[in-house]
Amino acid sequence: EDQVTQSPEALRLQEGESSSLNCSYTVSGLRGLFWYRQDPGKGPEFLFTLYSAGEEKEKERLKATLTKKESFLHITAPKPEDSATYLCAFILTGGGNKLTFGTGTQLKVEL
Amino acid sequence: KAGVTQTPRYLIKTRGQQVTLSCSPISGHRSVSWYQQTPGQGLQFLFEYFSETQRNKGNFPGRFSGRQFSNSRSEMNVSTLELGDSALYLCASSLDAGPTDTQYFGPGTRLTVL
């Protein structure tokens, strides 16, 4: 069965303390791996799409990487405003636009 | 460019009633998908519409249905509401012009079933 697992479930960092979030997947026919950020009571906000192993994308303090089995979201020198739930999701070949989501990592960045 | 809009933002219904939620996609986007988000199950795919046709369906009972209009706006309907239907219902739209399109989400409709 195609599935995705995120770890850790929750992460507490001090401002400036870099870390990584993990998204492990077991799928056949990966078409794309997505990262979203979700603030409480709001819809997910798109961050990155990765298509093939070895690909990397960056945006401000965030960098997403992809291997054949997992994806990492690296957060460099985080700030309190980076606090949110980070979700990864995949789309399969032949799966239309159906996104299958992991359960997310709840990140809290403290001063 | 305006984002995805969903109405209403909040709804309170009682068991057995039915509800209709509305989604207006980003201008020019042709694909609309619906998701249910609950604390226990996370984000789960309901269905996807493209050119007024359901293209994909998740594992939800037939009480959940949807449709898409010629202007790409979409509605979803839940009949005979159950307590477990309380959730945040999210709509996402995409251009559907390439192999992997980005889906942009709306703010959601918070449904509470009493």
Interface residues (C-beta under 8 A of the other chain):
Chain A: R31 G32 F34 Y36 G41 K42 G43 P44 E45 F46 T49 Y51 L87 A89 I91 G95 G96 N97 K98 L99 T100 F101 G102 T103 G104
Chain B: V4 S31 S33 Y35 G42 L43 Q44 F45 E48 F50 R55 N56 G58 L90 A92 S94 D96 P99 T100 D101 T102 Q103 Y104 F105 G106 P107 G108 R110
